[in-house]
Amino acid sequence: MRLPVLPRRAASKAVRYLAGSTAAAAVALATSAVVAPTPAAAAPVSSQRLDVWINHALLIMKNEGIPGSYEGIRRNLMRESSGDPFAINLWDSNAKAGIPSKGLMQVIDPTFRTYHVDGTSWDIYDPIANIAAACNYAAQRYGSIDNVNGPY
C-alpha cells in the first residue's frame, strides 16, 4: 500500500516515529514517499550491512580475547532477530518480567550491562555493541557463540 507523498519535514518526522516501532517501514527521502510496512519486511537491513557489523564486532572481540566466528554470529543473529537491529521481544518470559530481549542478538538490559565490551556503545540497539556483548556472554557461559545452537 502506497501512501500519499509527504513533504520532507513530515517524512523525517515519520522516520523518527517509525524507527522505534517493531514494524519495519521504508521512507524514501529522495522521493519523500512513505511506504506502508508489510509482514514480509522483517529483515530491514542488507546482507552487506550485516557483514560490516559482524566483521567490526569480530575485530573488537579479537582485541578483547572474546572467541567467536562470523558463521556463529550470523547464525545466531538471524535466528534471534532476522537481522533487525531494532528487534524487541515483547512476549517471552523476560518480557513478562519487564526486561524484554532487544537488538540483533536479543540481549536483555542486565546482560548487556554486565557483558558490555569496552570500546563499544552503551546503546543496546547499537549492532556492534549488541553483538560484542552477546558474544562476551556466550563465551563466559558456553565457551563461544559458536557453541550456541538455540535460544541462549
Secondary structure, 3 states (H helix, E strand, C coil): CECCCCCHHHHHHHHHHHHCCCCCCEEECCCCEEECCCCCCCCCCCHHHHHHHHHHHHHHHHHHCCCCCHHHHHHHHHHHHCCCCCCECCCCHHHHCCCCCECCCCECHHHHHHHCCCCCCCCCCCHHHHHHHHHHHHHHHHCCHHHCCCCC
